[in-house]
Amino acid sequence: MEMIKGNKVVLVGDGAVGSSYAFAMVAQGIADELVIIDLAEEKVKGDVLDLNHGAPYGDSPVNVKAGRYSDCSDADLVVITAGAAQKPGETRLDLVEKNTKIFKSIVSEIMDSGFDGIFLIASNPVDVLTYVTHKVSGLPKERVIGSGTILDTARFKYELAQEFGVSPSSVEGSIIGEHGDSELAVWSQTRIAGQPLYNMLKDDPSKQHRIDEIFVNTRDAAYDIIKAKGATYYGIAMGLLHITKAILKNQNVVLTVSSYLEGEYGQDDVYMGVPTLVNRNGAVKIFETPLNDEEIKLFEHSSKVLKEMQNKITDIIA
Ligand SMILES: NC(=O)c1ccc[n+]([C@@H]2O[C@H](COP(=O)([O-])OP(=O)(O)OC[C@H]3O[C@@H](n4cnc5c(N)ncnc54)[C@H](O)[C@@H]3O)[C@@H](O)[C@H]2O)c1
């Protein structure tokens, strides 16, 4: 049967994050074809069989295959979750040199196939590795997207929703900046069921302490989960699925993905998590959320942290 063009996804990296994403893709029937690549070929072989056996009960059929980089030639989307994972006590930025070398080789092989689609990157440090992918691939910035603070924003909404007893969909708020220790919450724009959080805090100042805790829980969630079970994967897999749907289904939804800044927020030549319109053409438009003075300072600091990392890997990608 000839495959209908337009919905082929290649996943590079079949570890905890990659296989959770693949499972979510099959359960929701998001692509016509899902090709999986990993150095661990036996693991891929097993996952391909297992996922295809689940596919008859998915929302619509997905053909899952083991593949190689030549399969990227006609792919619409390549999702990269390959690389070394964050170890207990290790920051995401510790991983930078190790994963930059891995990415340089993976992205070069993908481009050699003739790939001309969209990249979605999740491996850490995600903002820097998205920058590496943009530079190594030479693809337009719109077509190189990092998962950015998509997961952090979900964690933030979950925590606030729990605190105020509403659904996360009734919380308006976002985490922006680095996916990592220097990220920040845009408190000045946060609303619960339409009410500005700052007004709610004026009415009940005793809540301030909980609000501070919510940010710390959000920022440090990965450390807590890694300590408890070694890795985090379901949350990011759902985040990647959400971005994949925004792209393949041309949803025009605004998500806090990692986008390439060229003057927006006063920053240049850096990928950071910022509200971005995502559709079939990729990350097409960055929205500049109004920030207060403190938030501006924190965002500038986050950019500085990422640029210092970028400076450490410029020789590797040259
Ligand atoms: N962006 C986020 O919010 C977020 C959240 C969780 C994890 N992560 C990151 O995702 C990445 C994957 O995490 P994980 O828990 O799945 O790790 P994992 O160790 O379970 O899986 C990594 C996979 O990459 C494969 N791999 C390594 N080098 C490769 C290469 N050169 N070519 C092809 N495959 C290769 C390994 O064989 C392994 O299967 C890590 O960098 C982790 O830090 C990101």
The ligand as a Tripos MOL2 file, in Angstrom:
@<TRIPOS>MOLECULE
LIG
   44    48     1     0     0
SMALL
NO_CHARGES

@<TRIPOS>ATOM
      1 N1         13.5420   18.4240   27.1430 N.am      1 LIG1
      2 C1         13.0480   17.8700   28.2270 C.2       1 LIG1
      3 O1         12.1650   18.4490   28.8860 O.2       1 LIG1
      4 C2         13.5910   16.5260   28.6710 C.ar      1 LIG1
      5 C3         12.9750   15.7720   29.6690 C.ar      1 LIG1
      6 C4         13.5180   14.5290   30.0020 C.ar      1 LIG1
      7 C5         14.6670   14.0850   29.3760 C.ar      1 LIG1
      8 N2         15.2470   14.8420   28.4180 N.ar      1 LIG1
      9 C6         16.4760   14.4410   27.7210 C.3       1 LIG1
     10 O2         16.1530   13.4900   26.7140 O.3       1 LIG1
     11 C7         17.3300   12.7200   26.4300 C.3       1 LIG1
     12 C8         16.9990   11.2430   26.4690 C.3       1 LIG1
     13 O3         16.6660   10.8440   27.7820 O.3       1 LIG1
     14 P1         16.3130    9.3160   28.0910 P.3       1 LIG1
     15 O4         15.9010    9.2530   29.4970 O.co2     1 LIG1
     16 O5         15.4190    8.7890   27.0140 O.co2     1 LIG1
     17 O6         17.7540    8.6460   27.9390 O.3       1 LIG1
     18 P2         18.0750    7.1250   27.6080 P.3       1 LIG1
     19 O7         19.4790    6.8940   28.0130 O.co2     1 LIG1
     20 O8         17.0010    6.2380   28.1390 O.co2     1 LIG1
     21 O9         17.9740    7.0720   26.0100 O.3       1 LIG1
     22 C9         18.8880    7.6810   25.1670 C.3       1 LIG1
     23 C10        18.9370    6.8500   23.8970 C.3       1 LIG1
     24 O10        19.7900    7.5070   22.9700 O.3       1 LIG1
     25 C11        20.4850    6.4960   22.2530 C.3       1 LIG1
     26 N3         21.6720    7.0580   21.6240 N.ar      1 LIG1
     27 C12        22.7980    7.5530   22.2270 C.ar      1 LIG1
     28 N4         23.6470    7.9730   21.2870 N.ar      1 LIG1
     29 C13        23.0650    7.7720   20.0810 C.ar      1 LIG1
     30 C14        23.4520    7.9980   18.7530 C.ar      1 LIG1
     31 N5         24.6290    8.5350   18.4610 N.pl3     1 LIG1
     32 N6         22.6020    7.6410   17.7780 N.ar      1 LIG1
     33 C15        21.4000    7.1010   18.0420 C.ar      1 LIG1
     34 N7         20.9850    6.8400   19.2920 N.ar      1 LIG1
     35 C16        21.7930    7.1740   20.2870 C.ar      1 LIG1
     36 C17        20.8040    5.4430   23.3210 C.3       1 LIG1
     37 O11        21.0950    4.1770   22.7390 O.3       1 LIG1
     38 C18        19.4990    5.4320   24.1300 C.3       1 LIG1
     39 O12        18.5800    4.4740   23.6630 O.3       1 LIG1
     40 C19        18.3740   13.1410   27.4670 C.3       1 LIG1
     41 O13        19.2500   14.0880   26.9160 O.3       1 LIG1
     42 C20        17.5230   13.7600   28.5640 C.3       1 LIG1
     43 O14        18.2570   14.6740   29.3650 O.3       1 LIG1
     44 C21        14.7200   16.0350   28.0470 C.ar      1 LIG1
@<TRIPOS>BOND
     1     1     2 1
     2     2     3 2
     3     2     4 1
     4     4     5 ar
     5     4    44 ar
     6     5     6 ar
     7     6     7 ar
     8     7     8 ar
     9     8     9 1
    10     8    44 ar
    11     9    10 1
    12     9    42 1
    13    10    11 1
    14    11    12 1
    15    11    40 1
    16    12    13 1
    17    13    14 1
    18    14    15 2
    19    14    16 1
    20    14    17 1
    21    17    18 1
    22    18    19 2
    23    18    20 1
    24    18    21 1
    25    21    22 1
    26    22    23 1
    27    23    24 1
    28    23    38 1
    29    24    25 1
    30    25    26 1
    31    25    36 1
    32    26    27 ar
    33    26    35 ar
    34    27    28 ar
    35    28    29 ar
    36    29    30 ar
    37    29    35 ar
    38    30    31 1
    39    30    32 ar
    40    32    33 ar
    41    33    34 ar
    42    34    35 ar
    43    36    37 1
    44    36    38 1
    45    38    39 1
    46    40    41 1
    47    40    42 1
    48    42    43 1
@<TRIPOS>SUBSTRUCTURE
     1 LIG1         1 GROUP 0 **** ****
